[in-house]
Amino acid sequence: MESYLNKLKDITTFIFDVDGVLTDGSVSVAENGEQTRSFNIKDGYALQLAVKCGYNVCAVSGSRSKSALYRLNSLGVKDVYMGIHTKIEKVKIYLEERSIIFSNVLYMGDDIPELEVMKIVGLPVCPADAVEEIKAVSMYVSPLAGGKGCARDIIEKVLKVQGKWLNEEAYSW
C-alpha cells in the first residue's frame, strides 16, 4: 500500500463522519429528550481553516443532530448531510456533482457504516479509537481519538504538505 504521505499533496476534499470522528461518540440526553454532543475546538479551527483555504469540506452522518448541523455550518462547512445510512451512495453523488475524483478525497471514519466509502477514496484515515475493520483499511490512524483532535491532526498534515499551514495568504480573510 502506498504511503499516506505521498497522497497528502493530492487532497482537495475532506469528508468526515460526525459521531466518533468530530465528536467522541458520546451523546448526552436531557430530560426533554434533546441530545447533545461535544466538539473539539481545535478540530473546529482546522475545519474552518480548510474551508477558507478553498478545500471541499463535507460531513456525512447517520445522525439527525440539529446541534451538529449548526456547529458545522457555523464553521463554514455547508456540505453537511445528516440522516444518511448508505454513506457510499451519498459520497458518490457528492463527488460526481462537484467533479471531484476519488483519488483527491480524504475520508475519516471510525465505524462499520464508513467501510465501503473508505475502500474507494484516495486517502482513508481514522481516529485512534476506530474499530478494527476501519483501522485495517485506513492508510493513516491518527494518534488522537474521535472528538479529541483527530480531524485537526489530519487537516494540519495536508495543509503543511501543501504549503497552506501558517501561510500568510491562507490567513488573509
Secondary structure, DSSP 8 states (H G I E B T S, - for coil): ---HHHHGGG--EEEE-IIIIIB-S--EE-TTS-EE--B-HHHHHHHHHHHHTT-EEEEE-S---HHHHHHHHHTT--EEE-S-S-HHHHHHHHHHHTT--GGGEEEE--SGGGHHHHTTSSEEEE-TT--HHHHHH-SEE-SS-TTTTHHHHHHHHHHHHTT-TT-GGGG--
